[in-house]
Amino acid sequence: MICRICDHDQLSSAVDLGIQPWANHFLSKENVGREPFYPLHVVHCPKCKCAQLDYTVPKEVMFVQHTYVSGTTTTLRNHFLETARTVDSLFFSKERVKSVLDIGSNDGTQLLQYKKLGYEVLGVESCAPIAKLAIDQGVPTETSFFNMDLARRLNRKFNIISASGVFFHLEELHSVTEGIRECLRPDGVFVVQFLYMKSIIDNLAFDQIYHEHLLYYTIQTISTLLKRHQLEPFDAYWNPIHGGSIVLMAGHPGGRPRTDRLNELLAEEGRTQVNELTTYQQFARRIAQSKADTLAYLDQAKAGNKRIFGLGAPVKGNTLLNYYKIGTSYMDCLVERNPLRKGLYSPGMHIPIVIEDELETQPDIYFVLAWNFKKEILVNYKLLIERGVELYFPVNPKE
């Protein structure tokens, strides 16, 4: 393959998680065992330093029908509100007429926060049932994939273009980035939020590697991409959401001076060598050790006749379950709040999903797959913890 960012054709193996199902392919009972499997292999580009998957599951498979909903957790809703307020106060709070385009807008949770601040809003979401959730809440939404063709059809310029948790998904990476530049006002701000590869490595959060996530950005590598398309990063900050994300802001070249905090983050990447292949190779060795440690813990729990439920059925949890080979011999069910996953089974390991409100009994141990909402979970499950239910976090994010 060639590098998704710079077209270099000599890439090196970095992290190999084997052959896995598409992690968002939750199964109905009649489809259990029929799911396809694909390579889940991260490679590293020596030229632009970007880590990326070497296999692409087509976007029409992954994003036309899915069950992820942004507004399920209080943590994420609050984060989107904070982001909207921050961006508005920095750039456009005094504008009388202002607009925002959200790429991969899901159920409209992010756009609702901008709407409260007086913005004209437009979402682009490829999954029709999820887009309808947004439309039903009063968020105008194009049911489509965003790319340069759609940008031209929209024929509009926006103060803000938002891409939250979607920019590492992009099969049409360069067409999308060109479309963003096309739709951005001369003084506009592109706000891109992405899982930060440095935090993934620090947290040993390898479960955030799955087929939807084609690219694993650092600030250096995403800056290379944006500059290729005449967009200039000028500010960025780290945020604890999802275990560690970057909120980066870019615009047309020469529009705004680069901030000290962006320079400091880039300098820290250099000091820690996060963009080097040797760092990824060490990460792969730590992942292998984590598998041995976690299975030893689960074996001991089962030997003590402990009943174990998975807490949450996030997409990333399926990377962990499939790499560790944790199935129903260890775990009775996955307990989930998202009603779209009611009665389904996890891909690969085929663990049944039970909606939290319909749970008839509690386990001895919750194996927390939705670890990125740790603070919220510890508050919500305080009474159960006091009654002796153990919460085990296979990934412990650093704050």
C-alpha positions in Angstrom: 0.0 0.0 0.0 1.0 3.7 -0.2 0.8 6.0 2.8 -2.7 7.5 3.2 -1.1 11.0 3.9 2.0 11.4 1.8 1.9 8.5 -0.8 5.2 7.0 0.4 5.3 3.3 -0.7 7.6 1.7 1.9 5.7 1.2 5.2 6.8 -0.8 8.2 4.8 -3.1 10.4 4.1 -1.5 13.8 1.2 -3.3 15.6 -0.5 -6.5 14.4 -3.7 -7.4 16.2 -4.5 -10.3 13.9 -7.6 -11.1 11.8 -10.7 -9.5 13.4 -14.3 -8.7 12.6 -15.4 -5.2 11.9 -15.9 -4.1 15.5 -19.2 -2.2 14.9 -20.8 -5.2 13.2 -23.1 -6.2 16.1 -25.0 -9.3 15.2 -28.6 -10.4 15.3 -29.0 -13.9 16.6 -29.6 -15.4 13.2 -26.3 -13.8 11.9 -24.0 -15.0 14.7 -21.0 -16.7 13.2 -21.6 -15.2 9.7 -19.6 -12.0 10.1 -16.5 -11.5 7.9 -13.0 -11.0 9.3 -10.3 -8.6 8.1 -6.6 -7.9 8.9 -6.2 -5.4 11.8 -2.6 -4.3 11.2 -1.0 -0.9 11.9 1.8 0.2 9.7 4.2 3.2 10.1 5.3 5.6 7.4 9.0 6.5 7.7 8.5 9.7 5.6 5.5 11.5 7.3 5.6 9.3 10.4 1.8 8.5 10.3 0.5 5.2 11.8 -2.3 3.8 9.8 -4.1 0.5 8.9 -2.9 -1.3 5.8 -6.4 -2.7 5.0 -9.6 -0.7 4.3 -13.0 -2.1 5.0 -15.2 -0.1 2.5 -16.9 3.0 4.0 -20.2 1.7 2.6 -19.9 -1.4 4.9 -18.9 0.6 8.0 -20.8 3.8 7.9 -24.1 3.4 6.0 -25.7 1.3 8.8 -24.2 1.5 12.3 -25.4 1.8 15.9 -23.1 4.4 17.5 -25.0 7.4 19.0 -23.1 10.4 20.3 -25.7 11.6 22.9 -25.8 8.4 25.0 -23.5 9.7 27.8 -23.5 12.9 29.9 -19.7 13.1 29.6 -19.8 13.4 25.8 -22.7 15.9 25.8 -20.9 18.1 28.3 -17.7 17.9 26.2 -19.5 19.0 23.1 -21.1 21.9 24.9 -17.7 22.9 26.3 -16.1 22.7 22.8 -18.8 24.9 21.2 -18.5 27.5 23.9 -14.7 27.6 23.7 -14.6 27.9 19.9 -17.4 30.5 19.8 -15.8 32.6 22.6 -12.4 32.6 20.9 -13.5 33.5 17.4 -17.2 34.4 16.6 -19.0 35.4 19.8 -19.6 39.0 18.4 -20.9 37.8 15.0 -24.6 38.4 14.4 -24.9 35.7 11.7 -22.7 32.7 12.0 -22.8 29.1 10.7 -21.3 25.7 11.4 -21.0 22.5 9.3 -20.4 19.3 11.2 -18.9 16.4 9.3 -20.0 13.0 10.6 -22.6 14.7 12.7 -24.2 11.6 14.1 -27.4 12.3 16.1 -26.7 16.1 16.1 -25.4 16.3 19.7 -22.5 18.6 18.8 -24.6 20.8 16.5 -27.3 21.3 19.1 -24.7 23.0 21.3 -23.8 25.4 18.5 -27.5 26.0 17.8 -27.9 27.2 21.4 -25.2 29.8 20.7 -27.1 31.2 17.8 -25.4 29.4 14.9 -27.1 28.2 11.7 -26.2 24.5 11.7 -25.9 21.8 9.1 -24.8 18.2 9.6 -23.5 15.6 7.2 -24.1 12.0 8.3 -23.9 8.9 6.2 -26.2 6.6 8.3 -29.8 7.4 7.5 -31.4 6.2 10.8 -28.8 8.1 12.9 -29.3 11.2 10.7 -33.1 11.0 11.3 -32.4 11.2 15.0 -30.7 14.6 14.4 -33.4 15.8 12.0 -36.1 14.9 14.5 -34.3 17.2 17.0 -34.4 20.1 14.6 -30.8 19.7 13.2 -30.8 19.9 9.4 -28.7 17.0 8.1 -27.5 15.8 4.7 -27.6 12.0 4.6 -24.4 11.5 2.6 -20.6 11.1 2.8 -18.8 14.4 2.8 -16.2 14.9 0.1 -15.3 17.5 -2.5 -18.3 16.7 -4.7 -20.7 17.4 -1.8 -18.8 20.5 -0.9 -19.4 21.9 -4.4 -23.1 20.9 -4.3 -23.5 22.7 -0.9 -22.0 25.8 -2.4 -21.8 27.5 1.0 -19.1 28.9 3.3 -19.1 28.4 7.0 -17.5 30.1 10.0 -16.8 26.8 11.6 -16.3 23.3 10.2 -16.3 20.7 12.8 -15.1 17.1 12.5 -15.3 15.3 15.9 -14.1 11.7 16.1 -14.4 11.2 12.4 -11.3 12.5 10.7 -9.4 9.3 11.3 -12.2 7.3 9.6 -11.8 8.8 6.2 -11.3 6.5 3.2 -11.6 9.6 0.9 -9.1 11.5 3.0 -7.8 14.0 0.5 -11.2 14.7 -1.2 -12.7 15.4 2.3 -9.8 17.7 3.3 -10.2 19.6 -0.1 -13.9 19.9 0.6 -13.3 21.4 4.0 -11.0 24.0 2.5 -13.6 24.7 -0.2 -16.4 25.3 2.4 -14.4 27.3 4.9 -14.8 31.1 5.0 -11.6 33.2 4.6 -11.7 33.8 8.3 -13.2 30.4 9.2 -11.9 27.8 11.6 -11.7 24.1 11.1 -12.1 22.3 14.4 -10.9 18.7 14.3 -11.0 16.4 17.3 -9.1 13.1 17.1 -7.9 10.4 19.4 -4.3 11.3 20.2 -1.9 8.5 19.4 0.4 9.6 22.2 -2.4 9.1 24.7 -3.3 5.7 23.2 0.3 4.6 23.7 0.6 6.1 27.2 -2.7 4.5 28.3 -2.0 1.2 26.5 -5.4 1.8 24.9 -4.8 -0.5 22.0 -8.6 -1.2 21.8 -8.9 2.2 20.1 -7.4 0.5 17.1 -10.2 -0.9 14.9 -11.2 -0.9 11.3 -13.2 2.3 11.4 -10.0 4.1 12.6 -7.8 4.1 9.5 -5.3 6.7 10.8 -3.7 7.3 14.2 -2.7 10.9 14.3 -0.3 12.9 16.3 -0.2 16.7 15.9 2.8 16.4 13.6 1.2 13.9 11.3 -2.2 15.6 11.0 -0.4 18.9 10.4 1.4 17.3 7.4 -2.0 16.3 5.9 -3.6 19.7 6.4 -0.6 21.6 5.0 -0.8 19.4 1.9 -4.2 20.9 1.3 -3.4 24.5 2.1 -4.8 24.4 5.6 -2.6 25.7 8.4 -2.9 24.5 12.1 -2.6 27.4 14.5 -3.9 26.1 17.8 -4.4 22.8 19.7 -5.0 21.5 23.2 -5.2 18.2 24.9 -8.6 17.1 26.3 -9.2 14.0 28.5 -12.3 12.8 26.5 -12.0 9.2 25.2 -8.8 8.8 27.3 -7.0 11.6 25.6 -7.9 13.6 22.5 -6.6 16.6 20.7 -8.8 19.5 19.7 -6.9 21.2 16.8 -7.9 24.4 15.0 -6.8 25.3 11.5 -7.6 27.9 8.9 -6.4 29.3 5.6 -2.7 30.1 5.5 -1.6 33.3 7.3 -4.9 33.8 8.9 -3.9 33.5 12.6 -0.6 33.2 14.5 0.4 29.9 15.9 -0.1 29.6 19.7 2.5 28.7 22.3 0.5 25.7 23.4 0.5 24.2 19.9 4.3 24.6 19.8 4.7 23.0 23.2 2.7 20.0 22.2 4.8 19.5 19.1 8.0 19.9 21.2 6.7 17.2 23.6 6.1 14.8 20.7 9.7 15.3 19.7 11.0 14.7 23.2 9.1 11.5 23.6 9.8 10.2 20.1 6.1 9.3 19.7 6.3 9.5 15.9 9.2 6.9 15.7 8.8 3.3 14.7 10.7 2.1 17.8 8.0 3.6 20.0 5.3 1.6 18.2 7.3 -1.6 18.4 7.6 -1.2 22.2 3.9 -0.5 22.3 3.2 -3.8 20.6 5.3 -5.7 23.2 3.3 -4.0 26.0 0.0 -5.1 24.3 1.1 -8.7 24.3 2.0 -8.5 28.0 -1.4 -6.9 28.8 -3.2 -9.9 27.2 -1.3 -12.3 29.5 -2.0 -10.2 32.6 -5.7 -9.8 31.9 -6.3 -13.4 31.1 -4.5 -14.4 34.3 -6.9 -12.1 36.3 -10.0 -13.5 34.6 -8.9 -17.1 35.1 -8.4 -16.5 38.8 -11.9 -14.9 39.0 -13.5 -17.8 37.2 -11.7 -20.3 39.5 -13.3 -18.4 42.4 -16.7 -18.8 40.8 -17.1 -15.1 40.1 -19.8 -14.0 37.7 -18.5 -11.5 35.2 -20.4 -9.0 33.0 -18.9 -6.6 30.5 -19.9 -3.0 31.2 -20.7 -1.3 27.9 -20.6 -2.6 24.4 -18.4 0.1 22.8 -17.0 -0.6 19.4 -13.4 -0.5 20.7 -14.3 -3.2 23.3 -14.5 -5.7 20.4 -10.9 -5.2 19.5 -10.0 -6.1 23.1 -12.3 -9.0 23.4 -11.2 -10.5 20.1 -7.5 -10.0 20.6 -7.7 -11.4 24.2 -10.1 -14.1 23.0 -12.6 -13.3 25.8 -15.9 -15.0 25.0 -18.9 -16.4 26.9 -16.6 -18.8 28.8 -15.5 -15.7 30.7 -18.3 -13.2 30.4 -22.1 -13.8 30.6 -23.2 -10.6 28.8 -22.4 -7.0 27.9 -24.5 -4.4 29.7 -25.3 -1.5 27.5 -27.5 1.7 27.6 -27.8 2.2 23.8 -31.2 0.8 22.8 -30.1 0.3 19.2 -27.9 -2.7 20.5 -30.7 -4.4 22.4 -30.7 -8.2 21.7 -27.6 -8.1 19.6 -24.3 -10.1 20.0 -20.7 -8.9 19.9 -18.9 -9.6 16.6 -16.3 -12.4 16.9 -16.8 -13.4 20.5 -20.7 -13.5 20.3 -21.4 -12.2 23.8 -25.1 -11.3 24.2 -26.0 -7.6 24.9 -28.5 -6.8 27.6 -29.9 -3.3 28.1 -29.0 -2.0 31.6 -32.6 -1.1 32.6 -33.7 -4.7 31.9 -30.9 -6.4 33.9 -32.4 -9.0 36.3 -29.3 -9.6 38.5 -25.9 -8.1 39.1 -22.5 -9.7 38.6 -19.6 -10.1 41.0 -17.3 -8.2 38.6 -18.0 -5.6 35.9 -15.2 -5.8 33.3 -15.4 -2.2 32.1 -15.1 -1.9 28.3 -16.4 1.7 28.2 -13.4 2.7 30.3 -13.2 6.2 28.6 -16.2 7.2 30.7 -14.6 6.1 33.9 -15.5 9.1 36.0 -19.1 8.9 35.1 -19.2 5.2 35.6 -17.7 5.4 39.1 -20.4 7.9 40.1 -23.3 6.0 38.5 -22.2 2.7 40.1 -21.2 4.0 43.5 -24.0 2.0 45.3 -23.1 -1.2 43.6 -19.4 -0.8 44.5 -20.4 -0.2 48.1 -22.3 -3.5 48.0 -19.2 -5.3 46.9 -19.4 -5.4 43.1 -15.9 -5.0 41.7 -15.2 -2.7 38.7 -12.2 -3.9 36.7 -10.8 -1.5 34.2 -8.6 -3.2 31.6 -7.5 0.2 30.4 -6.8 3.0 33.0 -6.6 6.4 31.2 -4.2 8.9 32.6 -5.9 12.2 33.4 
